[in-house]
Amino acid sequence: MLKRAWQSAMISLARSRVIGRFMQSNRGASFLARKYVASQTYVEAANVAAELLASQEIRSSLFYLGEYGKM
């Protein structure tokens, strides 16, 4: 039950325009985005992952952020 409540709360936050604007303008969030977000598109992200594997043998996982956004 706690897991479902947590998930529901996180989805609500992810859909919030106010929280979205705050996170996009927040310096800490921007730091994390630069550190962990490889690109703006999945094609660019796949290319970055392939380059990391080829050049440094670093394996990576790709996650789409914003999957709960309004469509």
C-alpha positions in Angstrom: 0.0 0.0 0.0 2.8 2.4 0.8 4.5 1.6 -2.5 1.3 2.5 -4.4 0.9 5.7 -2.5 4.6 6.7 -3.2 4.2 5.9 -6.9 1.0 7.9 -7.1 2.6 10.9 -5.4 5.6 10.7 -7.7 3.4 10.5 -10.8 1.5 13.5 -9.6 4.7 15.5 -9.1 6.0 14.4 -12.5 2.8 15.8 -14.2 2.8 19.1 -12.3 3.6 22.1 -14.4 4.7 24.1 -11.4 7.1 21.3 -10.2 8.3 20.9 -13.8 9.2 24.6 -14.2 10.9 24.6 -10.8 13.0 21.5 -11.6 14.0 23.0 -15.0 15.2 26.2 -13.4 16.8 24.6 -10.3 20.6 24.7 -10.3 20.9 21.3 -8.5 18.5 19.6 -11.0 20.4 21.2 -13.9 23.6 19.7 -12.5 22.1 16.3 -12.3 20.6 16.6 -15.8 24.0 17.5 -17.3 25.6 14.6 -15.4 23.0 11.9 -16.2 21.0 12.9 -19.3 22.9 12.0 -22.4 20.8 13.9 -24.9 17.5 15.3 -26.0 16.5 12.4 -28.2 16.7 8.6 -27.9 18.8 8.5 -31.1 21.4 10.8 -29.6 21.3 8.9 -26.3 21.9 5.6 -28.2 24.9 7.1 -30.0 26.4 8.4 -26.7 25.9 4.9 -25.2 27.6 3.3 -28.2 30.5 5.8 -28.0 31.0 5.1 -24.3 31.0 1.4 -24.8 33.5 1.6 -27.7 35.9 4.2 -26.2 35.8 3.3 -22.5 34.0 0.0 -22.3 31.4 1.7 -20.1 28.0 0.0 -20.3 24.9 2.1 -19.8 21.2 2.0 -19.4 18.8 4.2 -21.2 15.8 5.6 -19.4 13.2 8.0 -20.7 12.5 10.8 -18.3 9.1 12.4 -18.4 7.1 9.3 -19.2 4.3 10.6 -17.0 4.1 13.9 -18.8 0.9 15.0 -20.5 0.6 14.1 -24.1 
